[in-house]
Structures are given as C-alpha cells and as structure tokens.
C-alpha cells in the first residue's frame, strides 16, 4: 500500500518515474497499471509514457521532463543508466 501511494503521489506531482522488472511482459503490465491509477480517477498523464524502453533508447531516461517508463533490469548496469 505504501508503494502504491508513493507511486500515485509521484504521478500526480509530475515526477520522472522508472519502474523495473526482469520480465518485459510483467514490466509492461505494471507500467500500464500505474498509468491506469490516474485513469480510474478520471485524471490524465500528459507526459512521456513508454511501457518498456528499448536498450538503444535508454539515454532518454536523462530527459528533464516528467515521464513514466519501464526499464528491464540489466539495462541500467551498475545502477547507472546505460552503464555510464
């Protein structure tokens, strides 16, 4: 419940949100569920929404605007985006 509230708070305050999972299909479902939290309340997330970021586009995680993106574990090697 605490994680859900923190996620909803981040969505409502236009934060950059990255969800991770080892499984791309579970990741996609979780990102869509997070986005769905807003839609249930008839709210709208007008920012970047990418359920599973392809490895070659991981540099977009440095973007300054709010987003909701899913990243497969291992893409962010060593805890640093893109292995940098």
PyMOL Python script that loads the backbone (N, CA, C, O; Angstrom):
from pymol import cmd

cmd.read_pdbstr("""\
ATOM      1  N   UNK A   1       0.829  -1.196   0.000  1.00  0.00           N
ATOM      2  CA  UNK A   1       0.000   0.000   0.000  1.00  0.00           C
ATOM      3  C   UNK A   1       0.872   1.258   0.000  1.00  0.00           C
ATOM      4  O   UNK A   1       0.543   2.237  -0.670  1.00  0.00           O
ATOM      5  N   UNK A   2       1.965   1.238   0.736  1.00  0.00           N
ATOM      6  CA  UNK A   2       2.850   2.403   0.797  1.00  0.00           C
ATOM      7  C   UNK A   2       3.453   2.710  -0.567  1.00  0.00           C
ATOM      8  O   UNK A   2       3.534   3.872  -0.966  1.00  0.00           O
ATOM      9  N   UNK A   3       3.877   1.667  -1.283  1.00  0.00           N
ATOM     10  CA  UNK A   3       4.471   1.868  -2.612  1.00  0.00           C
ATOM     11  C   UNK A   3       3.448   2.434  -3.588  1.00  0.00           C
ATOM     12  O   UNK A   3       3.778   3.272  -4.427  1.00  0.00           O
ATOM     13  N   UNK A   4       2.214   1.976  -3.476  1.00  0.00           N
ATOM     14  CA  UNK A   4       1.158   2.471  -4.364  1.00  0.00           C
ATOM     15  C   UNK A   4       0.898   3.947  -4.105  1.00  0.00           C
ATOM     16  O   UNK A   4       0.724   4.718  -5.049  1.00  0.00           O
ATOM     17  N   UNK A   5       0.870   4.345  -2.860  1.00  0.00           N
ATOM     18  CA  UNK A   5       0.656   5.757  -2.527  1.00  0.00           C
ATOM     19  C   UNK A   5       1.819   6.629  -3.004  1.00  0.00           C
ATOM     20  O   UNK A   5       1.614   7.737  -3.500  1.00  0.00           O
ATOM     21  N   UNK A   6       3.029   6.121  -2.849  1.00  0.00           N
ATOM     22  CA  UNK A   6       4.201   6.885  -3.323  1.00  0.00           C
ATOM     23  C   UNK A   6       4.167   7.029  -4.838  1.00  0.00           C
ATOM     24  O   UNK A   6       4.490   8.087  -5.377  1.00  0.00           O
ATOM     25  N   UNK A   7       3.770   5.948  -5.527  1.00  0.00           N
ATOM     26  CA  UNK A   7       3.666   5.988  -6.985  1.00  0.00           C
ATOM     27  C   UNK A   7       2.593   6.977  -7.417  1.00  0.00           C
ATOM     28  O   UNK A   7       2.825   7.797  -8.305  1.00  0.00           O
ATOM     29  N   UNK A   8       1.432   6.906  -6.801  1.00  0.00           N
ATOM     30  CA  UNK A   8       0.348   7.824  -7.146  1.00  0.00           C
ATOM     31  C   UNK A   8       0.757   9.267  -6.873  1.00  0.00           C
ATOM     32  O   UNK A   8       0.457  10.155  -7.670  1.00  0.00           O
ATOM     33  N   UNK A   9       1.431   9.506  -5.768  1.00  0.00           N
ATOM     34  CA  UNK A   9       1.919  10.845  -5.449  1.00  0.00           C
ATOM     35  C   UNK A   9       2.895  11.344  -6.517  1.00  0.00           C
ATOM     36  O   UNK A   9       2.827  12.500  -6.935  1.00  0.00           O
ATOM     37  N   UNK A  10       3.795  10.473  -6.950  1.00  0.00           N
ATOM     38  CA  UNK A  10       4.762  10.851  -7.987  1.00  0.00           C
ATOM     39  C   UNK A  10       4.057  11.159  -9.305  1.00  0.00           C
ATOM     40  O   UNK A  10       4.427  12.101 -10.006  1.00  0.00           O
ATOM     41  N   UNK A  11       3.044  10.366  -9.638  1.00  0.00           N
ATOM     42  CA  UNK A  11       2.289  10.612 -10.871  1.00  0.00           C
ATOM     43  C   UNK A  11       1.558  11.951 -10.807  1.00  0.00           C
ATOM     44  O   UNK A  11       1.520  12.691 -11.790  1.00  0.00           O
ATOM     45  N   UNK A  12       0.986  12.254  -9.663  1.00  0.00           N
ATOM     46  CA  UNK A  12       0.207  13.486  -9.521  1.00  0.00           C
ATOM     47  C   UNK A  12       1.078  14.732  -9.435  1.00  0.00           C
ATOM     48  O   UNK A  12       0.598  15.837  -9.687  1.00  0.00           O
ATOM     49  N   UNK A  13       2.333  14.573  -9.089  1.00  0.00           N
ATOM     50  CA  UNK A  13       3.223  15.736  -8.957  1.00  0.00           C
ATOM     51  C   UNK A  13       4.209  15.850 -10.112  1.00  0.00           C
ATOM     52  O   UNK A  13       5.230  16.530 -10.002  1.00  0.00           O
ATOM     53  N   UNK A  14       3.899  15.178 -11.224  1.00  0.00           N
ATOM     54  CA  UNK A  14       4.697  15.303 -12.456  1.00  0.00           C
ATOM     55  C   UNK A  14       6.179  14.996 -12.249  1.00  0.00           C
ATOM     56  O   UNK A  14       7.044  15.812 -12.566  1.00  0.00           O
ATOM     57  N   UNK A  15       6.454  13.823 -11.721  1.00  0.00           N
ATOM     58  CA  UNK A  15       7.832  13.377 -11.493  1.00  0.00           C
ATOM     59  C   UNK A  15       8.288  12.481 -12.635  1.00  0.00           C
ATOM     60  O   UNK A  15       7.486  12.050 -13.465  1.00  0.00           O
ATOM     61  N   UNK A  16       9.571  12.211 -12.663  1.00  0.00           N
ATOM     62  CA  UNK A  16      10.120  11.203 -13.580  1.00  0.00           C
ATOM     63  C   UNK A  16      10.052   9.866 -12.848  1.00  0.00           C
ATOM     64  O   UNK A  16      10.615   9.717 -11.763  1.00  0.00           O
ATOM     65  N   UNK A  17       9.366   8.904 -13.440  1.00  0.00           N
ATOM     66  CA  UNK A  17       9.141   7.625 -12.779  1.00  0.00           C
ATOM     67  C   UNK A  17       9.680   6.499 -13.654  1.00  0.00           C
ATOM     68  O   UNK A  17       9.341   6.394 -14.833  1.00  0.00           O
ATOM     69  N   UNK A  18      10.525   5.661 -13.057  1.00  0.00           N
ATOM     70  CA  UNK A  18      11.080   4.492 -13.744  1.00  0.00           C
ATOM     71  C   UNK A  18      10.690   3.263 -12.933  1.00  0.00           C
ATOM     72  O   UNK A  18      11.007   3.167 -11.748  1.00  0.00           O
ATOM     73  N   UNK A  19      10.005   2.330 -13.572  1.00  0.00           N
ATOM     74  CA  UNK A  19       9.698   1.051 -12.954  1.00  0.00           C
ATOM     75  C   UNK A  19      10.610   0.008 -13.585  1.00  0.00           C
ATOM     76  O   UNK A  19      10.913   0.097 -14.774  1.00  0.00           O
ATOM     77  N   UNK A  20      11.052  -0.975 -12.814  1.00  0.00           N
ATOM     78  CA  UNK A  20      11.949  -2.006 -13.337  1.00  0.00           C
ATOM     79  C   UNK A  20      11.406  -3.405 -13.041  1.00  0.00           C
ATOM     80  O   UNK A  20      10.666  -3.617 -12.081  1.00  0.00           O
ATOM     81  N   UNK A  21      11.796  -4.343 -13.890  1.00  0.00           N
ATOM     82  CA  UNK A  21      11.460  -5.750 -13.707  1.00  0.00           C
ATOM     83  C   UNK A  21      12.405  -6.573 -14.572  1.00  0.00           C
ATOM     84  O   UNK A  21      12.968  -6.073 -15.546  1.00  0.00           O
ATOM     85  N   UNK A  22      12.571  -7.834 -14.207  1.00  0.00           N
ATOM     86  CA  UNK A  22      13.362  -8.746 -15.050  1.00  0.00           C
ATOM     87  C   UNK A  22      12.567  -9.173 -16.272  1.00  0.00           C
ATOM     88  O   UNK A  22      13.145  -9.488 -17.313  1.00  0.00           O
ATOM     89  N   UNK A  23      11.250  -9.183 -16.152  1.00  0.00           N
ATOM     90  CA  UNK A  23      10.367  -9.663 -17.213  1.00  0.00           C
ATOM     91  C   UNK A  23       9.744  -8.488 -17.968  1.00  0.00           C
ATOM     92  O   UNK A  23       9.032  -7.682 -17.368  1.00  0.00           O
ATOM     93  N   UNK A  24      10.000  -8.379 -19.278  1.00  0.00           N
ATOM     94  CA  UNK A  24       9.398  -7.294 -20.055  1.00  0.00           C
ATOM     95  C   UNK A  24       7.864  -7.315 -20.028  1.00  0.00           C
ATOM     96  O   UNK A  24       7.236  -6.256 -20.011  1.00  0.00           O
ATOM     97  N   UNK A  25       7.257  -8.510 -20.025  1.00  0.00           N
ATOM     98  CA  UNK A  25       5.786  -8.565 -20.037  1.00  0.00           C
ATOM     99  C   UNK A  25       5.208  -8.104 -18.700  1.00  0.00           C
ATOM    100  O   UNK A  25       4.213  -7.380 -18.681  1.00  0.00           O
ATOM    101  N   UNK A  26       5.813  -8.510 -17.586  1.00  0.00           N
ATOM    102  CA  UNK A  26       5.348  -8.044 -16.270  1.00  0.00           C
ATOM    103  C   UNK A  26       5.587  -6.545 -16.141  1.00  0.00           C
ATOM    104  O   UNK A  26       4.746  -5.820 -15.609  1.00  0.00           O
ATOM    105  N   UNK A  27       6.722  -6.088 -16.624  1.00  0.00           N
ATOM    106  CA  UNK A  27       7.048  -4.668 -16.585  1.00  0.00           C
ATOM    107  C   UNK A  27       5.990  -3.857 -17.325  1.00  0.00           C
ATOM    108  O   UNK A  27       5.495  -2.857 -16.805  1.00  0.00           O
ATOM    109  N   UNK A  28       5.651  -4.278 -18.514  1.00  0.00           N
ATOM    110  CA  UNK A  28       4.659  -3.575 -19.306  1.00  0.00           C
ATOM    111  C   UNK A  28       3.317  -3.528 -18.575  1.00  0.00           C
ATOM    112  O   UNK A  28       2.660  -2.487 -18.554  1.00  0.00           O
ATOM    113  N   UNK A  29       2.912  -4.634 -17.984  1.00  0.00           N
ATOM    114  CA  UNK A  29       1.650  -4.679 -17.243  1.00  0.00           C
ATOM    115  C   UNK A  29       1.678  -3.727 -16.046  1.00  0.00           C
ATOM    116  O   UNK A  29       0.687  -3.050 -15.770  1.00  0.00           O
ATOM    117  N   UNK A  30       2.795  -3.674 -15.341  1.00  0.00           N
ATOM    118  CA  UNK A  30       2.914  -2.796 -14.174  1.00  0.00           C
ATOM    119  C   UNK A  30       2.881  -1.319 -14.564  1.00  0.00           C
ATOM    120  O   UNK A  30       2.239  -0.509 -13.896  1.00  0.00           O
ATOM    121  N   UNK A  31       3.567  -0.979 -15.637  1.00  0.00           N
ATOM    122  CA  UNK A  31       3.578   0.415 -16.095  1.00  0.00           C
ATOM    123  C   UNK A  31       2.173   0.818 -16.544  1.00  0.00           C
ATOM    124  O   UNK A  31       1.712   1.918 -16.238  1.00  0.00           O
ATOM    125  N   UNK A  32       1.497  -0.069 -17.268  1.00  0.00           N
ATOM    126  CA  UNK A  32       0.121   0.223 -17.673  1.00  0.00           C
ATOM    127  C   UNK A  32      -0.806   0.337 -16.456  1.00  0.00           C
ATOM    128  O   UNK A  32      -1.715   1.167 -16.452  1.00  0.00           O
ATOM    129  N   UNK A  33      -0.589  -0.476 -15.438  1.00  0.00           N
ATOM    130  CA  UNK A  33      -1.398  -0.411 -14.218  1.00  0.00           C
ATOM    131  C   UNK A  33      -1.175   0.917 -13.490  1.00  0.00           C
ATOM    132  O   UNK A  33      -2.119   1.517 -12.976  1.00  0.00           O
ATOM    133  N   UNK A  34       0.085   1.368 -13.451  1.00  0.00           N
ATOM    134  CA  UNK A  34       0.388   2.651 -12.814  1.00  0.00           C
ATOM    135  C   UNK A  34      -0.323   3.785 -13.541  1.00  0.00           C
ATOM    136  O   UNK A  34      -0.908   4.670 -12.918  1.00  0.00           O
ATOM    137  N   UNK A  35      -0.264   3.745 -14.841  1.00  0.00           N
ATOM    138  CA  UNK A  35      -0.936   4.752 -15.667  1.00  0.00           C
ATOM    139  C   UNK A  35      -2.441   4.670 -15.442  1.00  0.00           C
ATOM    140  O   UNK A  35      -3.131   5.689 -15.425  1.00  0.00           O
ATOM    141  N   UNK A  36      -2.943   3.448 -15.270  1.00  0.00           N
ATOM    142  CA  UNK A  36      -4.360   3.228 -15.036  1.00  0.00           C
ATOM    143  C   UNK A  36      -4.852   3.792 -13.714  1.00  0.00           C
ATOM    144  O   UNK A  36      -6.034   4.109 -13.579  1.00  0.00           O
ATOM    145  N   UNK A  37      -3.953   3.922 -12.728  1.00  0.00           N
ATOM    146  CA  UNK A  37      -4.342   4.537 -11.455  1.00  0.00           C
ATOM    147  C   UNK A  37      -4.927   5.928 -11.676  1.00  0.00           C
ATOM    148  O   UNK A  37      -5.902   6.311 -11.030  1.00  0.00           O
ATOM    149  N   UNK A  38      -4.334   6.663 -12.579  1.00  0.00           N
ATOM    150  CA  UNK A  38      -4.826   8.009 -12.870  1.00  0.00           C
ATOM    151  C   UNK A  38      -6.135   7.960 -13.637  1.00  0.00           C
ATOM    152  O   UNK A  38      -7.057   8.725 -13.357  1.00  0.00           O
ATOM    153  N   UNK A  39      -6.212   7.068 -14.596  1.00  0.00           N
ATOM    154  CA  UNK A  39      -7.411   6.981 -15.431  1.00  0.00           C
ATOM    155  C   UNK A  39      -8.634   6.570 -14.614  1.00  0.00           C
ATOM    156  O   UNK A  39      -9.753   6.973 -14.933  1.00  0.00           O
ATOM    157  N   UNK A  40      -8.435   5.776 -13.567  1.00  0.00           N
ATOM    158  CA  UNK A  40      -9.562   5.382 -12.693  1.00  0.00           C
ATOM    159  C   UNK A  40     -10.152   6.601 -12.005  1.00  0.00           C
ATOM    160  O   UNK A  40     -11.355   6.654 -11.748  1.00  0.00           O
ATOM    161  N   UNK A  41      -9.321   7.562 -11.713  1.00  0.00           N
ATOM    162  CA  UNK A  41      -9.775   8.798 -11.079  1.00  0.00           C
ATOM    163  C   UNK A  41     -10.110   9.870 -12.094  1.00  0.00           C
ATOM    164  O   UNK A  41     -10.284  11.037 -11.744  1.00  0.00           O
ATOM    165  N   UNK A  42     -10.202   9.471 -13.358  1.00  0.00           N
ATOM    166  CA  UNK A  42     -10.506  10.387 -14.464  1.00  0.00           C
ATOM    167  C   UNK A  42      -9.468  11.502 -14.594  1.00  0.00           C
ATOM    168  O   UNK A  42      -9.778  12.613 -15.024  1.00  0.00           O
ATOM    169  N   UNK A  43      -8.237  11.181 -14.213  1.00  0.00           N
ATOM    170  CA  UNK A  43      -7.141  12.135 -14.374  1.00  0.00           C
ATOM    171  C   UNK A  43      -6.366  11.785 -15.630  1.00  0.00           C
ATOM    172  O   UNK A  43      -6.635  10.774 -16.278  1.00  0.00           O
ATOM    173  N   UNK A  44      -5.428  12.607 -15.961  1.00  0.00           N
ATOM    174  CA  UNK A  44      -4.759  12.488 -17.245  1.00  0.00           C
ATOM    175  C   UNK A  44      -3.257  12.696 -17.036  1.00  0.00           C
ATOM    176  O   UNK A  44      -2.848  13.592 -16.297  1.00  0.00           O
ATOM    177  N   UNK A  45      -2.450  11.878 -17.680  1.00  0.00           N
ATOM    178  CA  UNK A  45      -0.985  11.985 -17.591  1.00  0.00           C
ATOM    179  C   UNK A  45      -0.476  12.421 -18.963  1.00  0.00           C
ATOM    180  O   UNK A  45      -0.261  11.580 -19.835  1.00  0.00           O
ATOM    181  N   UNK A  46      -0.280  13.737 -19.167  1.00  0.00           N
ATOM    182  CA  UNK A  46       0.066  14.253 -20.498  1.00  0.00           C
ATOM    183  C   UNK A  46       1.552  14.182 -20.837  1.00  0.00           C
ATOM    184  O   UNK A  46       2.013  14.869 -21.749  1.00  0.00           O
ATOM    185  N   UNK A  47       2.294  13.365 -20.118  1.00  0.00           N
ATOM    186  CA  UNK A  47       3.743  13.329 -20.301  1.00  0.00           C
ATOM    187  C   UNK A  47       4.175  12.075 -21.051  1.00  0.00           C
ATOM    188  O   UNK A  47       3.334  11.300 -21.507  1.00  0.00           O
ATOM    189  N   UNK A  48       5.462  11.879 -21.177  1.00  0.00           N
ATOM    190  CA  UNK A  48       6.014  10.733 -21.893  1.00  0.00           C
ATOM    191  C   UNK A  48       5.635   9.440 -21.168  1.00  0.00           C
ATOM    192  O   UNK A  48       5.789   9.322 -19.952  1.00  0.00           O
ATOM    193  N   UNK A  49       5.137   8.475 -21.943  1.00  0.00           N
ATOM    194  CA  UNK A  49       4.707   7.179 -21.412  1.00  0.00           C
ATOM    195  C   UNK A  49       5.283   6.092 -22.312  1.00  0.00           C
ATOM    196  O   UNK A  49       4.860   5.943 -23.458  1.00  0.00           O
ATOM    197  N   UNK A  50       6.251   5.330 -21.793  1.00  0.00           N
ATOM    198  CA  UNK A  50       6.866   4.235 -22.554  1.00  0.00           C
ATOM    199  C   UNK A  50       6.878   3.009 -21.640  1.00  0.00           C
ATOM    200  O   UNK A  50       7.668   2.955 -20.698  1.00  0.00           O
ATOM    201  N   UNK A  51       6.015   2.022 -21.903  1.00  0.00           N
ATOM    202  CA  UNK A  51       5.926   0.849 -21.023  1.00  0.00           C
ATOM    203  C   UNK A  51       7.232   0.070 -20.882  1.00  0.00           C
ATOM    204  O   UNK A  51       7.578  -0.349 -19.778  1.00  0.00           O
ATOM    205  N   UNK A  52       7.965  -0.131 -21.983  1.00  0.00           N
ATOM    206  CA  UNK A  52       9.260  -0.821 -21.931  1.00  0.00           C
ATOM    207  C   UNK A  52      10.222  -0.071 -22.846  1.00  0.00           C
ATOM    208  O   UNK A  52      10.070  -0.078 -24.067  1.00  0.00           O
ATOM    209  N   UNK A  53      11.207   0.571 -22.240  1.00  0.00           N
ATOM    210  CA  UNK A  53      12.181   1.351 -23.014  1.00  0.00           C
ATOM    211  C   UNK A  53      13.180   0.396 -23.682  1.00  0.00           C
ATOM    212  O   UNK A  53      13.830  -0.389 -22.992  1.00  0.00           O
ATOM    213  N   UNK A  54      13.309   0.453 -25.012  1.00  0.00           N
ATOM    214  CA  UNK A  54      14.319  -0.372 -25.678  1.00  0.00           C
ATOM    215  C   UNK A  54      15.723   0.058 -25.250  1.00  0.00           C
ATOM    216  O   UNK A  54      15.963   1.236 -24.984  1.00  0.00           O
ATOM    217  N   UNK A  55      16.643  -0.899 -25.187  1.00  0.00           N
ATOM    218  CA  UNK A  55      18.009  -0.628 -24.732  1.00  0.00           C
ATOM    219  C   UNK A  55      18.647   0.541 -25.486  1.00  0.00           C
ATOM    220  O   UNK A  55      19.355   1.349 -24.886  1.00  0.00           O
ATOM    221  N   UNK A  56      18.404   0.635 -26.793  1.00  0.00           N
ATOM    222  CA  UNK A  56      19.056   1.697 -27.574  1.00  0.00           C
ATOM    223  C   UNK A  56      18.467   3.088 -27.299  1.00  0.00           C
ATOM    224  O   UNK A  56      19.028   4.094 -27.734  1.00  0.00           O
ATOM    225  N   UNK A  57      17.348   3.147 -26.584  1.00  0.00           N
ATOM    226  CA  UNK A  57      16.742   4.442 -26.259  1.00  0.00           C
ATOM    227  C   UNK A  57      16.849   4.792 -24.774  1.00  0.00           C
ATOM    228  O   UNK A  57      16.224   5.746 -24.312  1.00  0.00           O
ATOM    229  N   UNK A  58      17.635   4.027 -24.038  1.00  0.00           N
ATOM    230  CA  UNK A  58      17.747   4.235 -22.591  1.00  0.00           C
ATOM    231  C   UNK A  58      18.303   5.619 -22.243  1.00  0.00           C
ATOM    232  O   UNK A  58      18.075   6.106 -21.136  1.00  0.00           O
ATOM    233  N   UNK A  59      19.020   6.252 -23.156  1.00  0.00           N
ATOM    234  CA  UNK A  59      19.553   7.594 -22.888  1.00  0.00           C
ATOM    235  C   UNK A  59      18.434   8.620 -22.688  1.00  0.00           C
ATOM    236  O   UNK A  59      18.674   9.691 -22.129  1.00  0.00           O
ATOM    237  N   UNK A  60      17.216   8.306 -23.138  1.00  0.00           N
ATOM    238  CA  UNK A  60      16.083   9.210 -22.939  1.00  0.00           C
ATOM    239  C   UNK A  60      15.668   9.310 -21.473  1.00  0.00           C
ATOM    240  O   UNK A  60      14.894  10.195 -21.106  1.00  0.00           O
ATOM    241  N   UNK A  61      16.178   8.409 -20.634  1.00  0.00           N
ATOM    242  CA  UNK A  61      15.876   8.487 -19.209  1.00  0.00           C
ATOM    243  C   UNK A  61      16.507   9.719 -18.558  1.00  0.00           C
ATOM    244  O   UNK A  61      16.164  10.070 -17.429  1.00  0.00           O
ATOM    245  N   UNK A  62      17.418  10.368 -19.262  1.00  0.00           N
ATOM    246  CA  UNK A  62      18.035  11.599 -18.764  1.00  0.00           C
ATOM    247  C   UNK A  62      17.202  12.829 -19.104  1.00  0.00           C
ATOM    248  O   UNK A  62      17.579  13.946 -18.748  1.00  0.00           O
ATOM    249  N   UNK A  63      16.080  12.642 -19.785  1.00  0.00           N
ATOM    250  CA  UNK A  63      15.241  13.766 -20.207  1.00  0.00           C
ATOM    251  C   UNK A  63      14.750  14.552 -18.983  1.00  0.00           C
ATOM    252  O   UNK A  63      14.444  13.961 -17.947  1.00  0.00           O
ATOM    253  N   UNK A  64      14.678  15.871 -19.104  1.00  0.00           N
ATOM    254  CA  UNK A  64      14.292  16.698 -17.961  1.00  0.00           C
ATOM    255  C   UNK A  64      12.795  16.746 -17.684  1.00  0.00           C
ATOM    256  O   UNK A  64      12.384  17.212 -16.621  1.00  0.00           O
ATOM    257  N   UNK A  65      11.967  16.272 -18.625  1.00  0.00           N
ATOM    258  CA  UNK A  65      10.524  16.364 -18.436  1.00  0.00           C
ATOM    259  C   UNK A  65       9.973  15.162 -17.672  1.00  0.00           C
ATOM    260  O   UNK A  65      10.634  14.127 -17.593  1.00  0.00           O
ATOM    261  N   UNK A  66       8.767  15.288 -17.107  1.00  0.00           N
ATOM    262  CA  UNK A  66       8.157  14.164 -16.394  1.00  0.00           C
ATOM    263  C   UNK A  66       7.889  13.004 -17.345  1.00  0.00           C
ATOM    264  O   UNK A  66       7.596  13.210 -18.523  1.00  0.00           O
ATOM    265  N   UNK A  67       7.990  11.785 -16.825  1.00  0.00           N
ATOM    266  CA  UNK A  67       7.689  10.610 -17.638  1.00  0.00           C
ATOM    267  C   UNK A  67       7.355   9.429 -16.752  1.00  0.00           C
ATOM    268  O   UNK A  67       7.611   9.429 -15.548  1.00  0.00           O
ATOM    269  N   UNK A  68       6.776   8.423 -17.384  1.00  0.00           N
ATOM    270  CA  UNK A  68       6.532   7.125 -16.768  1.00  0.00           C
ATOM    271  C   UNK A  68       7.085   6.105 -17.746  1.00  0.00           C
ATOM    272  O   UNK A  68       6.543   5.924 -18.837  1.00  0.00           O
ATOM    273  N   UNK A  69       8.172   5.432 -17.354  1.00  0.00           N
ATOM    274  CA  UNK A  69       8.838   4.482 -18.245  1.00  0.00           C
ATOM    275  C   UNK A  69       9.187   3.205 -17.502  1.00  0.00           C
ATOM    276  O   UNK A  69       9.432   3.211 -16.296  1.00  0.00           O
ATOM    277  N   UNK A  70       9.203   2.123 -18.241  1.00  0.00           N
ATOM    278  CA  UNK A  70       9.621   0.842 -17.708  1.00  0.00           C
ATOM    279  C   UNK A  70      10.974   0.458 -18.278  1.00  0.00           C
ATOM    280  O   UNK A  70      11.220   0.627 -19.473  1.00  0.00           O
ATOM    281  N   UNK A  71      11.849  -0.056 -17.434  1.00  0.00           N
ATOM    282  CA  UNK A  71      13.192  -0.449 -17.857  1.00  0.00           C
ATOM    283  C   UNK A  71      13.446  -1.883 -17.387  1.00  0.00           C
ATOM    284  O   UNK A  71      13.307  -2.189 -16.203  1.00  0.00           O
ATOM    285  N   UNK A  72      13.815  -2.749 -18.314  1.00  0.00           N
ATOM    286  CA  UNK A  72      14.138  -4.130 -17.965  1.00  0.00           C
ATOM    287  C   UNK A  72      15.432  -4.131 -17.163  1.00  0.00           C
ATOM    288  O   UNK A  72      16.408  -3.481 -17.538  1.00  0.00           O
ATOM    289  N   UNK A  73      15.429  -4.878 -16.040  1.00  0.00           N
ATOM    290  CA  UNK A  73      16.630  -4.952 -15.204  1.00  0.00           C
ATOM    291  C   UNK A  73      17.810  -5.422 -16.047  1.00  0.00           C
ATOM    292  O   UNK A  73      17.661  -6.295 -16.902  1.00  0.00           O
ATOM    293  N   UNK A  74      18.974  -4.844 -15.805  1.00  0.00           N
ATOM    294  CA  UNK A  74      20.169  -5.154 -16.581  1.00  0.00           C
ATOM    295  C   UNK A  74      20.454  -4.065 -17.594  1.00  0.00           C
ATOM    296  O   UNK A  74      21.589  -3.916 -18.047  1.00  0.00           O
ATOM    297  N   UNK A  75      19.418  -3.293 -17.958  1.00  0.00           N
ATOM    298  CA  UNK A  75      19.602  -2.175 -18.882  1.00  0.00           C
ATOM    299  C   UNK A  75      20.362  -1.071 -18.184  1.00  0.00           C
ATOM    300  O   UNK A  75      21.164  -0.368 -18.800  1.00  0.00           O
ATOM    301  N   UNK A  76      20.107  -0.922 -16.893  1.00  0.00           N
ATOM    302  CA  UNK A  76      20.768   0.106 -16.084  1.00  0.00           C
ATOM    303  C   UNK A  76      21.858  -0.586 -15.278  1.00  0.00           C
ATOM    304  O   UNK A  76      21.728  -0.754 -14.066  1.00  0.00           O
ATOM    305  N   UNK A  77      22.921  -0.983 -15.946  1.00  0.00           N
ATOM    306  CA  UNK A  77      24.000  -1.742 -15.325  1.00  0.00           C
ATOM    307  C   UNK A  77      24.712  -0.925 -14.269  1.00  0.00           C
ATOM    308  O   UNK A  77      25.052   0.239 -14.480  1.00  0.00           O
ATOM    309  N   UNK A  78      24.930  -1.554 -13.132  1.00  0.00           N
ATOM    310  CA  UNK A  78      25.645  -0.896 -12.044  1.00  0.00           C
ATOM    311  C   UNK A  78      24.876   0.258 -11.439  1.00  0.00           C
ATOM    312  O   UNK A  78      25.465   1.121 -10.788  1.00  0.00           O
ATOM    313  N   UNK A  79      23.546   0.289 -11.648  1.00  0.00           N
ATOM    314  CA  UNK A  79      22.736   1.364 -11.098  1.00  0.00           C
ATOM    315  C   UNK A  79      22.841   2.660 -11.859  1.00  0.00           C
ATOM    316  O   UNK A  79      22.251   3.665 -11.465  1.00  0.00           O
ATOM    317  N   UNK A  80      23.589   2.649 -12.953  1.00  0.00           N
ATOM    318  CA  UNK A  80      23.769   3.854 -13.750  1.00  0.00           C
ATOM    319  C   UNK A  80      23.095   3.628 -15.099  1.00  0.00           C
ATOM    320  O   UNK A  80      23.303   2.593 -15.732  1.00  0.00           O
ATOM    321  N   UNK A  81      22.314   4.563 -15.527  1.00  0.00           N
ATOM    322  CA  UNK A  81      21.586   4.439 -16.768  1.00  0.00           C
ATOM    323  C   UNK A  81      22.547   4.251 -17.934  1.00  0.00           C
ATOM    324  O   UNK A  81      23.455   5.053 -18.149  1.00  0.00           O
ATOM    325  N   UNK A  82      22.326   3.169 -18.683  1.00  0.00           N
ATOM    326  CA  UNK A  82      23.129   2.909 -19.870  1.00  0.00           C
ATOM    327  C   UNK A  82      24.553   2.479 -19.545  1.00  0.00           C
ATOM    328  O   UNK A  82      25.408   2.484 -20.431  1.00  0.00           O
ATOM    329  N   UNK A  83      24.828   2.109 -18.301  1.00  0.00           N
ATOM    330  CA  UNK A  83      26.154   1.635 -17.931  1.00  0.00           C
ATOM    331  C   UNK A  83      27.207   2.715 -17.872  1.00  0.00           C
ATOM    332  O   UNK A  83      28.398   2.404 -17.879  1.00  0.00           O
ATOM    333  N   UNK A  84      26.805   3.994 -17.813  1.00  0.00           N
ATOM    334  CA  UNK A  84      27.775   5.097 -17.757  1.00  0.00           C
ATOM    335  C   UNK A  84      28.310   5.289 -16.371  1.00  0.00           C
ATOM    336  O   UNK A  84      29.136   6.173 -16.146  1.00  0.00           O
TER     337      UNK A  84
END
""", "prot")
cmd.dss("prot")
cmd.show_as("cartoon", "prot")
cmd.util.cbc("prot")
cmd.orient("prot")
